[in-house]
């Protein structure tokens, strides 16, 4: 997590900077930012995520006045404005799960200080493929029968496609079941996280870049998922002054 922040923000550390984590989830990246020296403010809409972030602070930075945590919604502009401005605003894989992605993207820009950075990750728009996955997710989240049906179809599919990919790449197929994914999840948790991820919205790289260009943000770094369904990562900068 720390290396991810260093790479995308092109900084060895975050000492002397303020860091806002929108949708902190487990709190992992808030912890990473704090370990890199930032003064951190975390919030999430889900009270269980807030509690998890608080638990990480209790374990690693107890009674730390430089790491604040609260419950709130990025869809509430008054709440977001009340937080102040930050050198880094971070929201990885969150804004497309709010139910109103474009409003969330708009509000995420509000607390970025002049000269500050906005680091976001948004699901790649794959057209008809994305729409098919949205239908799958809706069935999965419809209740027990929908969940059972989608698991019966897609868990074998995920396992088979992963095996085939490992064979093509000449990798040990068992490694994916004994090591976490690059962002720390087990492969099983990753499968269920994908199937159950509603709300679900997507956007092309061009659409995100154009959206923030209209708001005078400049693209500083971009990593794309190519033709896949994963997240495109963007770092934008608000011009000084």
C-alpha positions as CSV (number, residue, x, y, z in Angstrom):
1,X,0.0,0.0,0.0
2,X,2.8,2.4,0.8
3,X,4.6,1.6,-2.4
4,X,1.4,2.2,-4.4
5,X,1.1,5.7,-2.9
6,X,4.8,6.4,-3.5
7,X,4.6,5.3,-7.1
8,X,1.4,7.1,-8.1
9,X,2.1,10.3,-6.2
10,X,5.8,10.2,-7.2
11,X,6.9,11.0,-3.7
12,X,9.3,9.2,-1.4
13,X,7.1,10.1,1.6
14,X,4.2,12.3,2.6
15,X,5.8,14.2,5.4
16,X,4.3,17.7,5.8
17,X,1.3,16.8,3.7
18,X,-2.4,16.4,4.5
19,X,-4.2,13.3,3.2
20,X,-8.0,12.8,2.8
21,X,-9.1,9.2,2.4
22,X,-12.6,9.1,0.9
23,X,-14.2,5.8,1.5
24,X,-11.5,4.5,3.8
25,X,-12.9,0.9,3.9
26,X,-10.5,-1.2,5.9
27,X,-8.3,1.8,6.6
28,X,-5.3,0.2,5.0
29,X,-4.4,3.2,2.8
30,X,-5.1,5.7,5.6
31,X,-2.6,3.7,7.6
32,X,-0.1,3.6,4.7
33,X,-0.4,7.4,4.3
34,X,0.1,7.9,8.1
35,X,3.2,5.7,8.1
36,X,4.5,7.8,5.2
37,X,4.2,10.9,7.4
38,X,1.0,12.5,6.3
39,X,-1.6,14.0,8.6
40,X,-4.6,11.9,7.7
41,X,-8.4,12.4,7.7
42,X,-10.5,9.3,6.9
43,X,-14.2,8.9,6.3
44,X,-16.6,6.2,5.1
45,X,-20.3,5.9,4.7
46,X,-20.4,2.4,6.2
47,X,-20.1,2.4,10.0
48,X,-18.3,-1.0,9.9
49,X,-15.7,0.5,7.7
50,X,-15.3,3.4,10.1
51,X,-14.9,0.9,12.9
52,X,-12.3,-1.0,11.0
53,X,-10.3,2.1,10.2
54,X,-10.5,3.1,13.9
55,X,-9.2,-0.4,14.9
56,X,-6.1,0.1,12.6
57,X,-5.4,3.4,14.2
58,X,-5.8,1.9,17.7
59,X,-3.3,-0.9,16.9
60,X,-0.7,1.2,15.1
61,X,-1.2,4.9,16.1
62,X,-3.1,4.9,19.4
63,X,-4.3,8.3,20.6
64,X,-2.9,9.9,17.5
65,X,-4.2,13.5,17.0
66,X,-2.7,13.5,13.4
67,X,-5.2,10.9,12.2
68,X,-8.9,11.7,12.3
69,X,-11.7,9.3,11.4
70,X,-15.4,9.9,11.0
71,X,-18.6,8.7,9.2
72,X,-19.8,10.7,6.2
73,X,-20.9,10.6,2.6
74,X,-19.0,11.9,-0.4
75,X,-22.5,12.6,-1.9
76,X,-23.1,15.2,0.7
77,X,-21.4,18.4,-0.5
78,X,-21.8,20.3,2.7
79,X,-20.1,17.5,4.6
80,X,-17.2,17.4,2.1
81,X,-16.7,21.1,2.1
82,X,-16.7,21.1,5.9
83,X,-13.5,19.0,5.9
84,X,-11.3,21.7,4.5
85,X,-8.6,21.3,1.9
86,X,-5.9,18.7,1.5
87,X,-2.7,18.2,-0.3
88,X,-3.7,14.7,-1.3
89,X,-7.3,13.5,-1.8
90,X,-7.5,9.7,-2.3
91,X,-10.4,7.5,-3.3
92,X,-9.5,4.1,-4.8
93,X,-12.3,2.0,-6.2
94,X,-15.0,3.8,-4.2
95,X,-16.8,6.5,-6.2
96,X,-18.2,4.0,-8.7
97,X,-20.0,2.2,-5.8
98,X,-21.9,5.3,-4.5
99,X,-24.9,5.1,-6.7
100,X,-24.1,8.5,-8.3
101,X,-20.6,8.3,-9.6
102,X,-20.4,11.6,-11.5
103,X,-21.7,13.5,-8.5
104,X,-19.2,11.7,-6.3
105,X,-16.4,12.6,-8.8
106,X,-17.5,16.2,-8.6
107,X,-17.5,16.3,-4.8
108,X,-14.2,14.5,-4.5
109,X,-12.5,17.5,-6.2
110,X,-13.9,20.0,-3.7
111,X,-11.3,19.4,-0.9
112,X,-8.2,19.4,-3.2
113,X,-6.0,22.3,-2.2
114,X,-4.4,24.5,-4.9
115,X,-1.4,22.6,-6.1
116,X,-2.8,19.4,-4.5
117,X,-3.3,16.0,-6.0
118,X,-6.5,13.9,-6.5
119,X,-5.8,10.2,-6.8
120,X,-8.8,8.1,-7.8
121,X,-9.4,4.7,-9.4
122,X,-12.5,4.0,-11.5
123,X,-13.8,0.9,-13.2
124,X,-13.0,0.7,-16.9
125,X,-15.9,1.1,-19.3
126,X,-16.1,-2.1,-21.4
127,X,-19.5,-1.3,-23.1
128,X,-21.7,-4.4,-23.5
129,X,-19.4,-6.4,-21.2
130,X,-19.8,-4.0,-18.4
131,X,-23.6,-4.0,-18.9
132,X,-23.6,-7.8,-18.7
133,X,-21.6,-7.8,-15.4
134,X,-24.1,-5.2,-14.0
135,X,-26.9,-7.7,-14.8
136,X,-24.9,-10.5,-13.0
137,X,-24.3,-8.3,-10.0
138,X,-28.0,-7.5,-9.7
139,X,-28.9,-11.1,-9.8
140,X,-26.3,-12.0,-7.2
141,X,-27.5,-9.3,-4.9
142,X,-31.2,-10.1,-5.4
143,X,-31.3,-12.8,-2.6
144,X,-30.3,-16.3,-1.7
145,X,-31.3,-18.0,-4.9
146,X,-29.7,-15.3,-7.1
147,X,-26.5,-15.6,-5.1
148,X,-26.4,-19.4,-5.2
149,X,-27.1,-19.4,-9.0
150,X,-24.3,-16.8,-9.8
151,X,-21.8,-18.6,-7.5
152,X,-22.6,-21.9,-9.2
153,X,-21.8,-20.4,-12.6
154,X,-19.0,-17.9,-11.9
155,X,-16.9,-19.4,-9.2
156,X,-16.0,-22.4,-11.5
157,X,-15.5,-19.8,-14.4
158,X,-13.1,-17.7,-12.3
159,X,-11.2,-20.8,-11.2
160,X,-11.0,-22.2,-14.8
161,X,-10.0,-18.9,-16.4
162,X,-7.3,-18.3,-13.7
163,X,-5.9,-21.8,-14.3
164,X,-5.8,-21.3,-18.1
165,X,-4.1,-17.9,-17.7
166,X,-1.5,-19.4,-15.3
167,X,-0.8,-22.2,-17.8
168,X,-0.3,-19.7,-20.6
169,X,2.1,-17.7,-18.5
170,X,3.8,-20.8,-17.2
171,X,3.1,-20.0,-13.6
172,X,2.2,-22.4,-10.8
173,X,-1.7,-22.4,-10.7
174,X,-1.6,-23.0,-6.9
175,X,0.1,-19.7,-6.2
176,X,-3.0,-17.7,-6.7
177,X,-4.7,-19.6,-3.8
178,X,-1.8,-19.2,-1.3
179,X,-0.8,-15.6,-2.0
180,X,-2.9,-12.4,-1.8
181,X,-3.7,-10.3,-4.9
182,X,-1.6,-7.2,-5.5
183,X,-3.9,-5.2,-3.3
184,X,-3.9,-7.7,-0.5
185,X,-7.1,-9.7,-1.0
186,X,-7.2,-13.5,-1.1
187,X,-8.3,-14.7,-4.5
188,X,-11.6,-16.0,-3.0
189,X,-12.5,-12.7,-1.4
190,X,-11.7,-11.0,-4.7
191,X,-14.2,-13.2,-6.5
192,X,-17.0,-12.6,-4.1
193,X,-16.1,-8.9,-3.8
194,X,-16.5,-8.6,-7.6
195,X,-19.8,-10.5,-7.8
196,X,-21.4,-8.5,-5.0
197,X,-20.1,-5.0,-5.9
198,X,-23.3,-2.9,-6.2
199,X,-23.9,-0.1,-7.0
200,X,-21.6,-0.5,-10.1
201,X,-20.8,2.2,-12.6
202,X,-18.0,2.5,-15.1
203,X,-16.2,5.2,-17.2
204,X,-13.7,5.4,-19.9
205,X,-10.3,7.0,-19.5
206,X,-11.3,9.7,-21.9
207,X,-14.5,10.5,-20.0
208,X,-12.7,10.9,-16.7
209,X,-9.9,13.0,-18.2
210,X,-12.4,15.3,-19.9
211,X,-14.5,15.6,-16.8
212,X,-11.6,16.9,-14.7
213,X,-10.2,19.0,-17.5
214,X,-13.4,21.0,-17.5
215,X,-12.7,21.7,-13.8
216,X,-9.2,22.9,-14.6
217,X,-7.4,19.8,-13.2
218,X,-4.3,18.6,-15.0
219,X,-3.6,14.8,-15.5
220,X,-0.3,14.0,-13.9
221,X,-0.2,10.2,-13.9
222,X,-2.4,7.4,-15.4
223,X,-2.3,3.6,-15.3
224,X,-4.9,1.9,-17.4
225,X,-6.4,-1.6,-17.2
226,X,-6.2,-1.9,-21.0
227,X,-9.1,-3.9,-22.3
228,X,-10.0,-5.4,-18.9
229,X,-12.7,-4.6,-16.4
230,X,-10.5,-3.5,-13.6
231,X,-9.7,0.0,-12.3
232,X,-8.0,2.8,-14.2
233,X,-5.9,4.9,-11.9
234,X,-5.6,8.7,-12.2
235,X,-3.7,11.3,-10.5
236,X,-4.8,14.9,-11.2
237,X,-3.4,18.2,-9.9
238,X,-5.4,21.3,-9.2
239,X,-3.3,24.3,-10.5
240,X,-1.9,26.5,-7.8
241,X,-3.6,29.8,-7.2
